[in-house]
Amino acid sequence: MSDTARYELQRFRQFLQQLEDGSLSPHGFSDSARSQEALLAALPARYGEVLLGLLDRLETGALFTEESCSFSHKDLHDNLQLWADKAGQQLQSEG
């Protein structure tokens, strides 16, 4: 795994923590996550596709202030954490 990709994955996890504790807005998180170009380039294309889908859902979900029957902020945060875990495993297996 390249040092830059490793660093960007660490930053992604920090951004996710900030999103969860409310110190980073959903749109701020999305912008920050999208800017992790070395990380996304180091992963297979499907990882980028999945992440972009999650970020789109996050931005759309920012319109909802509470949980709804069709949207769960917690589930989305859990899925973003799972993405980060799998991305870390993928990078580790490659390098």
trRosetta pair geometry for C-beta under 8 A, 3 or more apart (Angstrom, degrees):
i j d omega theta_ij theta_ji phi_ij phi_ji
1 5 5.5 -120 -177 83 88 119
1 6 5.2 102 128 -61 119 97
1 42 6.9 73 -145 172 74 146
1 91 4.0 58 -107 165 124 101
1 92 6.3 -27 -34 -79 130 38
1 94 6.5 97 -72 74 69 94
1 95 4.0 -176 -24 58 47 135
2 5 4.4 90 60 9 90 102
2 6 6.8 -154 92 -6 46 86
2 38 6.6 -105 88 172 133 117
2 42 6.0 -138 23 -97 109 138
2 95 7.3 -147 -30 -95 47 171
3 6 5.6 -55 -147 38 32 114
3 7 6.2 34 154 -21 66 106
4 7 5.7 -53 -147 36 30 112
4 8 6.3 27 155 -17 65 107
4 38 4.0 -64 129 157 116 165
4 39 7.9 -131 128 -51 76 62
5 8 5.7 -56 -145 39 31 109
5 9 6.4 34 154 -21 65 103
5 38 5.1 -130 -73 134 64 95
5 39 4.9 127 -145 -99 71 54
5 41 7.7 -121 -89 66 109 80
5 42 3.9 -2 -103 2 148 162
5 43 7.9 153 -152 -35 128 80
5 91 5.9 -173 131 -130 127 135
6 9 5.9 -54 -150 33 29 110
6 10 6.6 31 150 -18 62 105
6 91 7.0 164 -81 149 69 147
7 10 5.6 -56 -154 36 33 113
7 11 6.4 33 149 -18 66 105
7 38 8.0 28 60 78 94 137
8 11 5.3 -49 -145 37 37 114
8 12 6.3 47 151 -26 65 100
8 36 4.1 132 -179 -154 119 100
8 37 7.8 -126 -121 46 160 42
8 38 5.3 162 -15 66 147 97
8 39 3.8 -134 103 -40 129 113
9 12 5.4 -45 -148 30 34 117
9 13 6.7 35 152 -18 63 101
9 36 7.7 107 -67 -171 41 142
9 39 5.5 147 -58 -122 71 126
9 84 6.7 134 -164 -156 88 86
9 87 6.1 -170 -120 115 116 117
9 88 5.8 130 178 -84 147 83
9 91 6.7 -114 -46 6 153 160
10 13 5.8 -54 -154 35 32 111
10 14 6.6 32 148 -18 64 105
11 14 5.4 -54 -150 37 36 113
11 15 6.3 38 151 -21 68 102
11 32 7.5 -134 148 169 105 109
11 36 6.6 177 80 -99 116 114
12 15 5.7 -52 -149 35 31 112
12 16 6.4 33 151 -21 64 105
12 32 7.9 162 -109 128 55 98
12 33 6.0 73 -129 -118 93 80
12 36 5.6 -3 -67 -68 106 163
12 39 6.6 140 -33 -166 133 178
12 84 5.8 -177 116 -111 118 112
12 87 7.8 -6 80 76 159 153
13 16 5.5 -50 -148 34 33 114
13 17 6.6 36 152 -20 63 102
13 84 5.6 122 -82 -171 84 150
14 17 5.7 -51 -150 34 33 112
14 18 6.5 33 151 -17 65 105
15 18 5.6 -55 -150 38 33 112
15 19 6.4 39 149 -23 66 102
15 24 6.1 -105 -160 106 69 174
15 29 5.3 136 162 -134 105 78
15 32 4.6 -174 -122 109 146 141
15 33 6.2 -166 103 -62 152 79
16 19 5.5 -49 -149 32 33 115
16 20 6.4 31 153 -17 64 106
16 29 7.1 87 -91 -149 44 125
16 77 7.3 129 -169 -154 97 83
16 80 5.6 179 -123 128 121 122
16 81 6.4 140 168 -81 150 72
16 84 6.5 -88 -20 -39 158 150
17 20 5.7 -56 -149 38 32 110
17 21 6.3 13 159 -5 67 109
18 21 6.1 -62 -139 47 29 97
18 23 4.6 -82 -158 74 85 97
18 24 3.6 63 126 -6 111 119
18 29 7.2 179 84 -88 97 98
19 22 7.9 40 176 -68 26 23
19 24 4.9 -57 -71 77 57 105
19 25 7.9 -18 -119 107 76 10
19 26 6.8 77 -143 -94 111 50
19 28 7.9 -175 -89 79 86 92
19 29 4.2 28 -80 -79 124 147
19 77 7.1 -174 110 -114 115 103
19 80 7.9 -14 73 95 151 163
20 77 5.7 98 -92 -149 99 140
24 28 4.7 -133 -172 96 83 124
24 29 5.1 105 130 -62 119 86
24 32 7.3 -38 -167 4 141 145
25 28 4.3 96 52 6 81 105
25 29 6.9 -144 91 -6 42 84
25 62 7.4 56 172 -133 91 135
26 29 5.7 -54 -148 35 30 111
26 30 6.3 32 154 -21 64 107
26 58 5.0 -170 -163 159 109 95
26 59 6.1 165 137 -95 114 44
26 61 7.0 -157 -136 79 159 88
26 62 4.0 -151 57 -81 148 118
27 30 5.5 -51 -145 36 33 115
27 31 6.3 35 155 -18 65 104
27 59 6.2 73 -93 -118 72 91
27 62 6.5 7 -39 -68 84 173
28 31 5.9 -53 -147 37 30 110
28 32 6.2 28 155 -17 64 109
29 32 5.7 -60 -148 40 30 110
29 33 6.0 28 157 -19 68 109
29 58 6.9 -87 86 155 120 150
30 33 5.8 -55 -142 37 27 109
30 34 6.2 26 159 -18 63 108
30 55 4.6 119 -133 -163 95 105
30 58 5.8 179 -72 89 109 125
30 59 5.4 25 -65 -63 164 103
31 34 5.9 -58 -147 37 27 110
31 35 6.5 26 154 -23 62 110
32 35 5.8 -61 -153 31 30 112
32 36 7.5 42 149 -36 60 94
33 36 6.1 -42 -165 5 40 115
33 51 6.7 -153 157 177 121 118
33 55 5.9 -162 83 -92 135 127
34 52 7.8 70 -104 -103 95 79
34 55 6.6 106 -59 -159 97 170
36 39 4.1 -12 151 32 110 124
36 40 6.0 119 100 -21 81 92
37 40 5.9 -59 -145 41 31 107
37 41 6.0 30 158 -19 67 110
38 41 5.7 -56 -143 39 29 112
38 42 6.2 29 157 -22 64 109
39 42 5.9 -62 -150 34 27 109
39 43 6.7 14 156 -13 63 111
39 87 7.1 34 177 173 108 137
40 43 6.0 -65 -150 38 32 106
40 47 7.1 -167 -137 102 64 104
40 48 4.8 74 -160 -94 107 106
40 51 7.2 -115 -105 49 106 151
42 91 6.1 39 130 -110 125 101
42 94 7.5 173 171 79 93 152
43 47 3.8 -52 142 52 135 151
43 48 6.7 154 84 -38 112 80
43 87 5.8 -47 -94 -138 142 92
43 90 5.8 65 -128 107 91 142
43 91 7.0 -57 -81 -65 85 87
44 47 5.6 109 66 -5 68 99
44 90 7.0 -109 7 -167 95 143
45 48 5.7 -56 -162 35 47 111
45 49 6.4 46 146 -20 75 105
46 49 5.4 -53 -148 37 39 115
46 50 6.2 39 155 -19 70 103
47 50 5.9 -54 -147 37 30 109
47 51 6.2 29 155 -17 64 108
47 83 7.4 127 -157 -165 84 95
47 86 7.6 -166 -115 109 106 106
47 87 5.8 106 -155 -99 137 94
47 90 6.9 -131 -70 45 143 168
48 51 5.7 -56 -144 39 30 110
48 52 6.2 29 158 -19 66 106
49 52 6.0 -55 -147 36 27 109
49 53 6.5 28 153 -18 61 107
50 53 5.7 -58 -154 36 31 113
50 54 6.4 29 152 -17 66 106
50 83 6.2 -177 120 -117 118 117
51 54 5.6 -56 -149 38 34 110
51 55 6.2 32 154 -18 68 107
51 83 5.9 127 -89 -178 82 149
52 55 5.6 -53 -143 38 32 111
52 56 6.3 38 154 -22 64 103
53 56 5.7 -51 -148 33 30 112
53 57 6.6 29 153 -16 63 105
54 57 5.7 -56 -152 37 33 111
54 58 6.3 38 149 -24 66 104
54 76 6.8 145 -161 -160 89 86
54 79 5.8 -161 -120 116 124 117
54 80 5.7 151 162 -82 142 80
54 83 6.4 -106 -6 -37 164 153
55 58 5.3 -48 -146 33 35 116
55 59 6.4 34 155 -18 66 102
56 59 5.9 -54 -149 37 30 108
56 60 6.3 27 153 -14 64 108
57 60 5.7 -57 -145 42 32 110
57 61 5.8 33 155 -21 66 112
57 71 7.8 -179 -177 -131 97 101
57 76 5.9 -157 116 -121 117 124
58 61 5.6 -58 -143 40 26 112
58 62 6.8 43 152 -38 60 94
58 76 5.8 151 -86 166 78 138
58 80 7.5 46 -69 -63 132 132
59 62 5.7 -37 -157 8 33 117
60 63 6.3 -43 178 11 46 112
60 71 8.0 -135 111 -113 97 141
61 64 5.6 -54 -165 34 59 107
61 71 5.1 175 -117 -173 100 132
61 73 6.3 154 158 -90 134 73
61 76 6.1 -131 7 -30 170 165
64 67 7.8 75 141 -107 128 13
64 68 5.6 -96 -150 -14 147 119
64 71 5.5 133 27 86 162 144
64 73 7.8 -152 89 -53 108 99
67 71 7.0 -161 -154 95 51 68
67 72 5.4 20 -139 -117 103 66
67 73 6.5 -107 -85 11 78 88
67 74 7.5 -14 -93 7 122 99
68 71 4.8 35 51 43 99 89
68 72 7.9 -135 49 -64 52 52
71 76 7.7 1 -170 -35 80 124
72 75 3.7 67 87 10 118 110
72 76 6.5 172 92 -12 63 82
73 76 5.7 -59 -152 38 32 111
73 77 6.3 32 153 -18 67 105
74 77 5.7 -54 -147 37 32 110
74 78 6.2 35 152 -21 65 106
75 78 5.5 -53 -148 36 32 114
75 79 6.3 32 153 -19 65 105
76 79 5.6 -52 -147 36 32 111
76 80 6.5 34 152 -19 64 103
77 80 5.7 -52 -149 36 33 112
77 81 6.5 35 151 -19 65 104
78 81 5.7 -54 -151 36 32 112
78 82 6.3 34 150 -20 65 105
79 82 5.4 -49 -144 36 35 114
79 83 6.4 43 151 -24 64 100
80 83 5.5 -46 -149 30 34 116
80 84 6.6 35 151 -18 63 102
81 84 5.7 -53 -152 35 34 112
81 85 6.4 35 150 -20 66 105
82 85 5.6 -52 -147 35 33 113
82 86 6.3 28 156 -14 67 107
83 86 6.0 -60 -147 41 28 106
83 87 6.1 31 154 -22 65 109
84 87 5.6 -52 -143 36 29 113
84 88 6.4 33 155 -21 62 105
85 88 5.8 -56 -154 34 28 112
85 89 6.6 27 150 -17 63 105
86 89 5.5 -51 -148 36 36 113
86 90 6.2 39 152 -21 66 104
87 90 5.6 -53 -147 36 31 113
87 91 6.3 30 155 -17 65 106
88 91 5.9 -55 -145 38 30 109
88 92 6.2 31 155 -21 64 108
89 92 5.6 -56 -146 36 30 113
89 93 6.3 27 156 -19 65 107
90 93 6.0 -57 -148 35 28 108
90 94 6.5 20 156 -15 63 110
91 94 5.9 -63 -150 38 31 108
91 95 6.4 -29 170 26 66 110
92 95 7.1 -95 -144 55 20 72
